[in-house]
């Protein structure tokens, strides 16, 4: 099985230089052009999946258009042709490969594809609800600050350092919280056996029944990707129950194929698409939005900003905004197009 975090599972040929409409047209590329390319890219899986190419491309074009509508609904983000190639290139590489699509690859694709619809927010001036509202770099270094809700450049703050300024993000295994004098400082995250009802667990543990415990090993039962150990970082929603594995893959007529290529056989109660990531919060990365047909919730992370609204998942409907992420962004594992 393979996974993608943005609109579904698709790979798209790079044609932007020729004007997405094809035929060497000099007309400016449009959202429709982008979605045509996106669907073509995702549907590299159609033959191996045993699904008609026309069925897959029609489905993925509709998923893409739904994501575009969701991304631009607030009037802040607009179609940005200059960011298309990065998205298409990453999708094409992931879905053209025989290797499993890992959560880190999904996150890279999600970041690039969400930036196809980017705002013009000015750092330390413009308010934002997601990092994609902000202008500037698209590599994730510009965030929507969790406390000030301003566009800002991310700056790491070490354990014990202040973290109240816009853009400051606590280093791994620490989170931003007020001390006894109400000064925001980077505090140590909880360890094995510690309570995690108000304090997030460090990255080597997960919160289960209110206590930090070991991460799930390969083939173990999971709820989100953040439950899984590095040897099997993907919580596969196509097994029953979901289990930790290496990444999303596709096999002929498998549920993952049918979900991504047709929008059928998608898991219920689990995200099927990858939504836009929220800006990196102080003390934790934002959770990703929930995908269509899946829960939009995730463990609330201390200081983590809420995830942006998810684009349509491969089942169709747009995902609701994800809850604030935990130390590793433990909200719904996917949001816009299906991460089948």
N, C-alpha and C positions, 0 to 999 in steps of 0.2 A: 504494500500500500504506500501511497505517497501523500504528502500533505502540503497545502498551501494556505496562507493565512488571509488572503485578501478577498477575492471574489468567488472562489470555488476552487477548482483544480484546473488550471489551464496554462497553456504555454502559447506565446504569441510571437510571430516573426517580427523582426525589427524592420520597419518600413517607414519610420517617421521621417527620415531624411528625404524620402521621395514624396512626402505629403501623404498622410495616412490613408487618404482616399484611394491610393494606388494609381496606376496608369501615368505616373509622372506628373500628376496634377499639381499646380502651383497654389491651389486654394489652401488656406490654413486648415490644419487638421482639426477635427471636432471630437466631441465625446463619442459620437457614433463610430468614428474611425477607430478610436482607441478600443472601444468594446469589440469591434470586429477583430482587431488584432489579438485582443486578450482571449477571446473565445477560441480563435485559431490556435493559440499557444496552449491553452488548457487542454484542448481536444486532441493533442498529440496522443492522449491515452485512449482515444476512441477505439482504434483497431484492436489493441490488446485487451480492451475491456469487452469487446464484442458488442459494441453499441454503434449504431449508424452515425457517421460523422455529422450529417446534417442535423440529427437529433441533438447531439452534444453541442454543436455550435449555436443552435437556436436557443438552447437552454442557457448556455453560458453568456450569450449576448444579453438575455433578459436579466440574468443575475448581475451583470456588469452595469446595465442601465439602472437597475434598482439601487446599486451601491452609489452610483453617481448622483442620483436623486437625493439619497440620504445624506451624502457628504456635503452637498451644496444647499441643502434645505434652509439652513440658517442665514444664507446670504453672505457669509463670511469667506468661505472657501470657494474657489473658482477653478475651472479646468485649466491646467497649466501644462501646455504641450511640451515644454522643455524638460519636464520630469517623466515623460512617458517612457523613454528608452530604458531608463534604469529599471523601471517596473517590468517591462516586457522582457528585458534581458534576463532578469532573475527568474521570472516565471518559466521562461523557455528552458533555461538550464535545469531547473528543478524537475519539470515535468517531462523533459526529454531524457532524463537520466534513469538508469535502472536501479539506482540506489534509493533507499528509503528517504523520504523527506523529513528531516529532523525538525524539532521545535525551533532550533536556532535558525535554520534556513527559512522556516515559516515566518519567523519574526522579521528576518531581513527582507523577505518579499512583502510582507505586510507594510513595513515602514516605507519601502520604495513606492508601492502602489497607492497607499493612502496619500502620498505627496503628489500624486497626479492631480489632486484637488487640494490646492494650498491657498492659505490666506495671505494677507499682506500685513499682518500684525507687526508693529514696531517693538523691539525689545525695551523693556522697562517702561513702556508707555501704553501699549495696547492690551486690553483685557482679552482673555482667551478661555476656552473650555477644553481645548486639546492642543497639542503641539502643532498640529497641522493648520491651525489658525494663524500661525506665525510665519513671517517671511524669513529668508536667510537659508542657512545650511539645511540640507535634507538628510544628513547622516545621523540624526538623533541628538546632536549636541545642543540644539535649541529646544527648550521645553516650555510647557505651560506650568508655571510654578504653582504648587499645590496650595500654598497659603495666600499668596497675593493675587493669584489668577492673572498674572502678567506674563507675557512672553519674555524669556530670559535665557542666557547661555548657561548650561549646566556647569557647575563647579563643585568638585568633590570636597567634602568636609570630613576630617578624620574624627575618630572616636574622642569624645570630650570637647570637641570644638563647637562653636556656635553655628547654628544652621537656620537662622531666621531671615537672612537676606534672600531676596529673589534669586532663584537659580541654584542655591546651595542644596546639594544632595549628599546625604551621609554615605560614607564608605560602606562596603559590604559588611554584613553582620552588625550594623548599627542602624538606628532609626532616630528621627528627629522628634523630640518631645520636651515639654517644659520641665524645668527642675523646680525645687521648692520655692525659688524666687521668681518663678514664671519666666525664666530665660530659656529660650529654645536651644537645646544642646543635643549633640549626637550621643545617644545612649546605647549601651550594649544590648543586642537582641538576646532572646532566651535560648537556653541550651537544653540538652536532653533531660527530660524529667521536670522541667520548669513549666509553670502555668503559662498559657499563651492566649488567655481570654482578652487581655489588654496589651500585651507585649508580643510582637511577632517573633517567630522562631528564626534563628540564624539559618543560613542557606543550606546547612548540612542536615536539617531536620524539617519535619512537617508538623503541623498542629492537628492532633487527632484527639477527640473527646476532651479538649481543653488543655492538653499536655503536649509538649514537644517530644516527638518520637522519631525513630529512624525512618529514612526514606524507603520507599517500596522498591524491592529488587525486581529484576526481569520476571515477567509473567505474574507478578503480584497484582492484586486488585487496587485500583486507584480511582480518584475522582477528577483530578486535574493533572496537567503535566508537572506541576511543582511538587506533586506527591512522589514522583519517580526519581530513582537514583540515576546518576550519570550514565551507567551502563545501558539503561533502557529509558531514555528521557521522555518518551511519548506515551501519554495515556490514551490508548487506542479505544475509541468509542464504538468500534465495530465488533468488538468481542463482548460477550455477555457472561459475567459483568465486564466492564472496561478493565483492561490490564496494561501494565507498563511494557512497552516494546521499543524498538529502535527508531521507528518513524512510520509515516504514512506510506503505504504501498498499494498497488493495484493488481488484481488478478481477474481473469475473465469472469464476468457476471457476478463479481463479488459485491457485497453491499457498498463498499467504498466506491467502486466503479459506477454502480447504478446511482448512487447519491450524487456524485460529482458530475457525471455525464448526462443524467436524466432528471435528477431531482427526486428520485424515488428511493425507497429502502433506506432513507436517512434515519439515524438513531433518534429515538425520542428521549427527552430528558438529558441530552448531551448536545453541546454546540456542534454544528456542522459547517460553520463558516468562520472565517477569521475577520474580525472587525478592526477598526482603527484603534491603535494604541493611544491611551491617554498620555499626557505629558508626564515626564518622570517626576514623581512627587518627592517631597522632602522626606527622606527616610525609606523610600521604597518606590519601585517603578509602578506606574499605574497599571491597573488590571486591564486586560483586553475586553472589548465588548463581547457580549454573548452572540452567538450565531443564530440563524434561523432555526427554529425547531428545538433550540437548546435553551438551557437556563442561562440567564444573563448575569447571574450572581456569582460571586466568588468570595473567598475569605477576605474580610476587610483588613487591609494592611495599615498599620499605624503610619499616618502621614502620607500615604500613597494617594494620588489624585484619582478620581474616578475615570474609568475608560470612556472614550468617546462612543457615540452610538455606532453600533455595528452595521456594516453594510449587509445587504441581503445575503443570506446563506444559500447554499445550494438547494434548499427546500423552497425558497422563494421569499418569504417576508424578511423585512429588515430586523436585525437584532436590536434589542433595547440596550441602553448604555450599561456597561459592566459596572459592578460595584468596585469600590476602591481595592487595589491590589495589595497583596501582602508583600513580604520582603522580595519575592521574585515575581510579583504580579500574578497572584493566584486567582484572579477572576476567571470567568469562562475562558476556556482554552482557545476559543476561536470566535470570530465575529464576522465579517463580511463574507464573501464568497465561500464556498464550503471547503473546509480543511478535511476532506473526506478521509 
